[in-house]
């Protein structure tokens, strides 16, 4: 477990400077959780009021808040899902490309590190990263998934952000939290589907990884990071845990990718990300199945399911 954040950033000379975060994404799931974590840890923070694509508004936010770090948890994923982006391409570009780049550039001009919650849904299993092989995509690999417009925009902006030395890109995948009532929670989503595919994937347990992103800010880390728990877990394995810990009467049905394709507009990404880099920096990071049990299922366990 990480030690509690004390609200101080230690620089190279050994001096300590008080942390202060500027967060974009107040109305979003990750942005809201991040604010709560700051409150718990006594880290001063403020939510950005400007729109990402409006540079003048971003500069006004930075000037009024005077943050030590900026977090971007804003952007477009689509409601109820990424299929929305297929018919709202300009809006998706404006938020996911123009907005993110504008924020990164404004931060660079002020000498600020931007921690950007991105996505790992820019890869798909291929002949050198076979499903079940345990060989995951690394940070330096070129994205190979172009099935959805959402993923195209995210891959595009990630490639451009490589040129910004002040950006820390965190590739989140199929995020999960202990709040099983949240409709954005991957577990909540699949328990409500009529049918699910059963494919092993890398996933992000927010209860464990969001605190790590705060620690990454304290360490002034930059570059691209696969921001998932080590290993993979399948849809069926998650639903089996859900039945064991939460609802013994729960049942589900599977269908194939070909059958799934008939009820969605854009294909979905399925992949494994290599977490060697993150695990080296944070050795206590739990494998995905252990993290699921510790942070999600045991805290929500029903006595009848014990």
C-alpha positions in Angstrom: 0.0 0.0 0.0 1.1 3.5 -0.7 1.9 5.8 2.3 -0.7 8.6 2.8 0.0 11.6 0.7 1.0 14.5 3.0 0.3 17.3 0.5 3.9 18.1 -0.1 6.0 17.9 -3.2 9.7 17.2 -2.6 12.0 18.7 -5.3 15.5 17.7 -6.2 17.1 20.0 -3.7 15.2 18.5 -0.8 12.9 21.4 -0.3 9.2 20.9 0.0 6.6 22.8 -1.9 2.9 22.5 -1.1 0.9 20.6 -3.7 -2.0 22.2 -5.4 -4.0 20.5 -8.1 -6.1 22.0 -10.9 -8.5 19.3 -12.1 -10.6 19.2 -15.3 -13.6 16.9 -15.4 -15.6 18.0 -12.4 -18.8 16.4 -13.6 -17.1 13.2 -14.7 -16.6 10.0 -12.8 -12.8 10.0 -12.6 -12.7 13.8 -12.0 -15.1 13.5 -9.1 -13.2 10.6 -7.5 -10.0 12.5 -7.8 -11.4 15.5 -6.0 -12.6 13.3 -3.2 -9.1 11.7 -2.9 -7.6 15.2 -2.6 -10.0 16.0 0.2 -9.1 12.8 2.1 -5.4 13.5 1.7 -5.6 17.2 2.5 -4.3 18.3 -0.9 -5.6 21.7 -2.0 -7.3 21.5 -5.4 -9.7 23.4 -7.6 -11.8 22.3 -10.6 -11.1 24.1 -13.9 -14.0 26.3 -15.1 -12.8 26.7 -18.7 -13.6 24.6 -21.7 -10.6 22.7 -22.8 -10.7 24.1 -26.4 -10.8 27.7 -25.1 -7.2 28.6 -24.4 -8.0 32.0 -22.8 -10.3 30.2 -20.3 -7.6 27.7 -19.5 -5.0 30.3 -18.9 -7.4 32.2 -16.6 -7.9 29.0 -14.6 -4.1 28.4 -14.3 -3.6 32.1 -13.4 -6.2 32.1 -10.6 -5.4 28.7 -9.1 -1.6 28.7 -9.4 -1.4 24.9 -9.4 1.7 22.7 -9.0 0.1 20.1 -11.3 -2.9 19.8 -13.7 -5.0 16.7 -14.1 -7.2 16.2 -17.1 -10.1 13.8 -16.6 -12.4 15.6 -19.1 -13.2 14.5 -22.6 -15.8 12.7 -24.6 -16.5 9.0 -24.3 -20.1 9.1 -25.5 -23.4 8.4 -23.8 -24.5 5.8 -23.3 -21.3 4.4 -25.0 -18.6 5.2 -27.6 -21.1 4.6 -30.4 -22.2 8.2 -29.8 -18.9 9.4 -31.2 -19.6 7.8 -34.6 -22.4 10.4 -35.2 -20.8 13.3 -33.3 -17.3 13.4 -34.8 -16.7 17.1 -34.6 -17.7 17.3 -31.0 -15.4 14.3 -30.3 -12.5 15.9 -32.1 -13.1 19.2 -30.3 -12.9 17.6 -26.8 -10.5 14.7 -27.3 -8.0 16.3 -29.7 -8.2 20.1 -29.8 -9.1 20.4 -26.1 -6.4 18.0 -24.8 -3.7 19.6 -27.0 -4.7 23.1 -26.0 -4.5 22.2 -22.3 -1.1 20.4 -22.7 0.3 23.5 -24.6 -1.1 25.9 -22.0 0.5 23.8 -19.2 3.8 23.6 -21.0 3.9 27.4 -21.4 3.6 27.7 -17.6 6.1 25.0 -16.8 3.4 22.6 -15.4 3.1 18.9 -15.7 -0.2 17.6 -17.1 -1.4 14.2 -16.0 -3.8 13.1 -18.7 -6.2 10.2 -18.1 -6.2 8.6 -21.6 -7.2 5.2 -22.8 -5.6 1.9 -23.6 -8.5 1.1 -26.0 -6.2 1.8 -28.9 -4.9 -1.7 -29.3 -6.4 -5.1 -30.3 -5.0 -8.6 -30.1 -2.8 -9.4 -33.1 -0.4 -12.0 -34.4 2.4 -10.8 -32.1 0.1 -10.2 -29.1 -2.1 -13.2 -29.2 -5.1 -13.6 -26.9 -4.0 -15.7 -23.9 -0.3 -15.4 -24.8 0.5 -13.1 -21.8 2.4 -10.8 -24.3 1.0 -7.3 -23.7 1.3 -4.1 -25.7 4.0 -1.8 -24.3 4.1 1.9 -23.9 6.2 2.4 -27.1 4.1 0.2 -29.3 2.1 1.9 -32.1 -1.7 1.7 -31.7 -3.3 -0.8 -34.0 -7.0 -0.5 -33.3 -9.0 1.8 -35.5 -12.4 0.2 -35.2 -14.1 3.2 -33.5 -13.9 6.9 -34.1 -13.4 7.4 -30.3 -10.3 5.2 -30.4 -9.0 7.0 -33.5 -9.1 10.4 -31.8 -7.4 9.0 -28.7 -4.6 7.4 -30.6 -4.1 10.6 -32.6 -3.8 12.8 -29.6 -1.5 10.4 -27.8 0.9 10.4 -30.7 0.9 14.2 -30.7 1.3 14.4 -26.9 4.6 12.5 -27.2 6.2 15.7 -28.3 5.2 17.4 -25.0 7.8 16.7 -22.4 5.5 18.0 -19.6 2.7 15.4 -20.2 2.1 12.2 -18.3 -0.3 10.0 -20.3 -2.1 7.3 -18.3 -3.7 4.6 -20.4 -6.9 3.6 -18.5 -8.9 0.6 -19.6 -12.4 -0.6 -18.8 -12.4 1.3 -15.4 -13.8 -0.4 -12.3 -14.5 1.0 -8.9 -16.0 -0.2 -5.6 -19.1 1.9 -6.4 -21.3 -0.7 -8.1 -24.1 1.7 -8.5 -22.2 3.9 -10.9 -23.4 3.3 -14.5 -19.9 4.1 -15.8 -18.4 1.2 -13.8 -17.5 -1.7 -16.2 -18.9 -4.2 -13.7 -22.2 -2.3 -13.5 -22.4 -2.2 -17.2 -21.9 -5.8 -17.9 -24.3 -6.9 -15.1 -27.0 -4.9 -16.9 -26.3 -6.3 -20.4 -28.6 -9.0 -21.8 -25.5 -10.8 -23.2 -21.8 -10.3 -22.9 -18.7 -11.5 -24.8 -16.1 -13.4 -22.8 -12.7 -12.0 -23.6 -9.7 -11.5 -21.3 -8.7 -7.8 -21.0 -6.5 -5.5 -19.1 -8.6 -3.3 -16.8 -8.1 -0.4 -14.3 -9.2 -0.7 -10.7 -9.7 3.0 -9.8 -9.6 2.5 -6.0 -6.0 1.3 -6.3 -4.8 3.3 -9.3 -6.2 6.8 -8.8 -4.1 7.2 -5.6 -1.1 6.1 -7.6 -1.7 8.9 -10.1 -1.4 11.4 -7.3 1.8 9.8 -6.3 3.0 10.1 -9.9 2.3 13.8 -9.7 4.4 14.0 -6.5 7.3 12.3 -8.4 6.8 14.5 -11.4 6.6 11.5 -13.7 5.9 12.1 -17.4 5.7 10.0 -20.6 3.2 7.2 -21.5 2.2 4.7 -18.9 -0.1 1.6 -19.2 -2.4 2.5 -16.3 -3.9 -0.9 -15.6 -3.5 -3.7 -13.1 -1.1 -6.4 -14.1 -2.6 -9.3 -16.0 -6.0 -9.8 -17.6 -9.5 -10.9 -16.5 -12.4 -12.1 -18.6 -16.0 -10.9 -18.5 -17.1 -14.3 -17.2 -14.5 -14.3 -14.5 -15.8 -11.0 -13.3 -19.4 -12.1 -13.4 -18.5 -15.3 -11.5 -17.0 -13.1 -8.7 -20.1 -10.9 -8.8 -22.2 -14.0 -8.2 -19.9 -15.3 -5.5 -19.6 -12.1 -3.5 -22.7 -10.0 -4.4 -25.7 -11.9 -5.8 -25.8 -15.7 -5.7 -28.8 -15.7 -7.9 -27.2 -13.7 -10.7 -26.9 -15.3 -14.1 -25.8 -14.2 -17.6 -25.6 -15.2 -21.2 -22.7 -15.0 -23.6 -22.5 -14.3 -27.2 -19.8 -14.1 -29.8 -18.0 -11.1 -31.3 -19.9 -11.7 -34.5 -23.2 -11.6 -32.6 -22.1 -8.6 -30.6 -21.3 -6.7 -33.9 -25.0 -6.9 -34.8 -26.1 -4.8 -31.8 -23.3 -2.2 -31.7 -22.3 0.5 -34.2 -18.5 0.5 -33.7 -16.3 -2.5 -32.8 -14.7 -2.6 -29.3 -11.1 -2.9 -28.4 -9.9 -6.1 -26.7 -6.2 -6.3 -25.5 -3.6 -6.9 -22.9 -1.3 -4.1 -21.8 2.2 -4.7 -20.5 2.5 -3.2 -17.0 6.2 -3.8 -16.4 6.9 -0.1 -16.4 4.2 0.8 -13.9 4.9 -2.3 -11.7 8.6 -1.3 -11.6 7.8 2.2 -10.3 5.1 0.9 -7.9 6.0 -2.7 -6.9 3.0 -3.2 -4.6 0.5 -2.9 -7.5 -1.8 -5.9 -7.3 -2.6 -8.2 -10.2 -6.1 -7.5 -11.6 -8.0 -10.4 -10.0 -6.5 -9.8 -6.5 -7.3 -6.1 -6.8 -10.9 -6.9 -7.8 -11.4 -9.0 -4.7 -9.6 -6.6 -2.4 -11.0 -3.2 -3.6 -14.3 -4.1 -5.2 -15.9 -7.4 -4.2 -15.0 -7.9 -0.6 -16.1 -4.3 0.4 -19.4 -5.0 -1.3 -19.8 -8.6 -0.1 -23.3 -9.5 0.9 -23.7 -11.9 3.8 -26.0 -14.1 1.8 -23.2 -14.5 -0.8 -20.5 -15.3 1.7 
